[in-house]
Amino acid sequence: MLEERIRFHGYDPDARAQFRKGSFSLLTSKSEGHPLVLLESMAAGCIPIAYDIEFGPSDIITHGVNGS
């Protein structure tokens, strides 16, 4: 069951340590300006996955190079 494999942790003051543990991060919003969470994820070596919206993620992520 997915409930046994997926947990939503909420706010974490040491998010970088959590990103280091993860294989990827998801940004599921369809409208973003310049999401810092993508930069934080990438800086910790955690591959970001986001919608290909016109502004924001598409300005930061190069598909197949540093995210999807």
Backbone bond lengths (Angstrom), bond angles and torsions (degrees), N, CA, C in turn:
res aa  C-N    CA-C-N  psi(-1)  N-CA   C-N-CA  omega(-1)  CA-C   N-CA-C  phi
1 M - - - 1.449 - - 1.529 109.56 -
2 L 1.299 114.46 145.16 1.457 119.62 179.96 1.517 112.25 -63.63
3 E 1.318 117.29 -33.87 1.462 120.82 -179.00 1.528 111.89 -57.95
4 E 1.313 116.71 -27.41 1.461 121.22 -179.90 1.534 112.13 -82.03
5 R 1.321 116.84 -16.91 1.468 121.11 -174.54 1.516 114.24 -109.73
6 I 1.307 117.46 -20.35 1.465 121.53 -175.01 1.516 109.71 -120.07
7 R 1.336 116.10 130.96 1.465 121.37 174.53 1.521 108.78 -132.40
8 F 1.317 116.48 138.75 1.454 122.53 173.05 1.518 106.83 -99.53
9 H 1.313 116.48 117.13 1.452 121.12 -172.64 1.528 114.17 -89.05
10 G 1.323 117.66 -23.14 1.457 118.99 -175.29 1.524 110.91 77.16
11 Y 1.315 117.17 -157.05 1.462 122.48 -176.86 1.527 111.36 -64.36
12 D 1.328 115.48 138.14 1.462 121.49 176.16 1.522 107.38 -139.67
13 P 1.315 118.94 120.18 1.461 120.55 -178.61 1.534 112.91 -66.30
14 D 1.324 117.99 -16.68 1.459 121.46 177.20 1.533 109.43 -116.77
15 A 1.324 115.30 57.44 1.462 120.70 -176.49 1.524 111.55 -60.92
16 R 1.312 118.27 -33.42 1.462 120.63 -179.14 1.535 111.08 -57.36
17 A 1.316 117.73 -41.71 1.466 121.14 178.52 1.528 110.42 -63.08
18 Q 1.333 117.44 -36.96 1.462 120.66 178.53 1.524 110.94 -68.98
19 F 1.329 116.97 -40.25 1.464 120.42 177.34 1.525 110.74 -62.72
20 R 1.314 117.45 -37.63 1.468 120.64 178.63 1.523 112.12 -63.04
21 K 1.318 117.36 -29.86 1.462 121.72 179.34 1.529 111.96 -77.73
22 G 1.320 117.12 -25.76 1.460 121.19 -173.41 1.515 114.05 -85.62
23 S 1.302 116.00 157.57 1.462 122.34 175.60 1.520 110.72 -87.10
24 F 1.336 116.01 -32.74 1.459 120.94 -178.80 1.523 109.24 -156.13
25 S 1.327 115.52 164.09 1.465 121.22 173.67 1.525 107.65 -126.09
26 L 1.320 116.27 151.66 1.459 122.05 179.76 1.518 110.42 -114.88
27 L 1.313 116.20 132.96 1.460 121.97 170.72 1.524 105.04 -116.19
28 T 1.319 115.99 103.66 1.461 120.60 -170.18 1.528 114.48 -96.44
29 S 1.322 117.80 -1.30 1.461 118.55 179.53 1.524 109.66 -74.69
30 K 1.311 115.92 149.94 1.464 121.50 -178.80 1.525 111.78 -100.74
31 S 1.339 116.96 6.36 1.456 121.79 178.90 1.520 108.54 -147.01
32 E 1.313 117.35 115.11 1.464 122.32 -179.44 1.516 109.38 -142.83
33 G 1.317 116.56 151.13 1.450 121.13 173.80 1.519 108.97 -86.98
34 H 1.310 115.57 -85.32 1.467 121.76 177.10 1.525 106.30 -135.84
35 P 1.321 117.62 86.28 1.461 121.61 -171.45 1.534 112.77 -70.28
36 L 1.313 116.62 111.09 1.461 121.37 179.61 1.520 112.32 -64.02
37 V 1.327 117.07 -25.94 1.462 119.61 179.72 1.532 111.22 -59.79
38 L 1.322 117.98 -31.78 1.464 120.03 176.98 1.525 110.94 -66.33
39 L 1.316 116.42 -43.30 1.467 120.36 178.85 1.518 111.35 -65.73
40 E 1.327 116.90 -39.35 1.466 121.00 178.13 1.526 110.35 -64.32
41 S 1.309 115.97 -43.08 1.461 120.98 178.81 1.523 110.85 -61.84
42 M 1.322 116.50 -48.79 1.462 121.42 -178.67 1.520 111.58 -63.66
43 A 1.323 117.27 -39.52 1.464 121.12 179.99 1.521 111.95 -63.00
44 A 1.333 116.85 -27.17 1.459 121.12 179.88 1.528 111.91 -93.15
45 G 1.336 117.39 3.26 1.454 120.66 179.21 1.514 114.70 81.56
46 C 1.319 116.60 17.59 1.464 122.64 -179.56 1.534 107.69 -100.89
47 I 1.320 117.07 119.65 1.465 122.07 -174.33 1.528 110.45 -68.51
48 P 1.349 117.92 124.51 1.468 119.82 178.38 1.528 111.75 -86.83
49 I 1.320 115.38 142.23 1.459 122.38 174.40 1.521 106.11 -124.18
50 A 1.347 116.37 127.39 1.463 120.63 -175.77 1.526 110.01 -147.72
51 Y 1.326 116.15 161.87 1.450 120.90 172.75 1.525 109.11 -64.98
52 D 1.326 116.48 147.29 1.462 121.76 177.79 1.528 108.87 -85.55
53 I 1.338 115.07 73.65 1.464 119.81 178.67 1.523 108.40 -92.24
54 E 1.315 116.02 159.64 1.469 121.14 -170.05 1.529 114.02 -60.42
55 F 1.298 117.90 -39.99 1.464 120.32 -177.94 1.522 109.47 -120.44
56 G 1.298 117.77 156.66 1.459 121.79 176.73 1.510 112.02 93.02
57 P 1.343 117.69 -106.65 1.464 120.40 -176.04 1.526 113.50 -55.07
58 S 1.332 117.65 -40.15 1.466 119.51 -178.37 1.531 112.33 -68.10
59 D 1.322 117.43 -18.58 1.466 121.22 175.68 1.521 111.99 -82.53
60 I 1.325 116.85 -17.94 1.463 122.68 -174.50 1.530 111.81 -105.75
61 I 1.332 116.63 -42.46 1.458 122.31 -173.67 1.524 110.61 -94.61
62 T 1.317 116.29 131.76 1.454 122.69 169.84 1.521 106.54 -104.24
63 H 1.333 116.82 111.32 1.459 121.98 -173.65 1.535 111.20 -53.93
64 G 1.308 115.32 129.59 1.453 121.23 178.15 1.511 115.31 80.35
65 V 1.340 116.88 -6.89 1.463 120.76 179.42 1.527 110.01 -106.57
66 N 1.335 115.93 -56.25 1.471 119.60 -178.74 1.523 112.67 -130.50
67 G 1.321 116.35 19.71 1.460 120.45 177.90 1.511 110.78 165.19
68 S 1.342 115.12 -173.69 1.469 120.99 178.77 1.505 110.08 -136.07
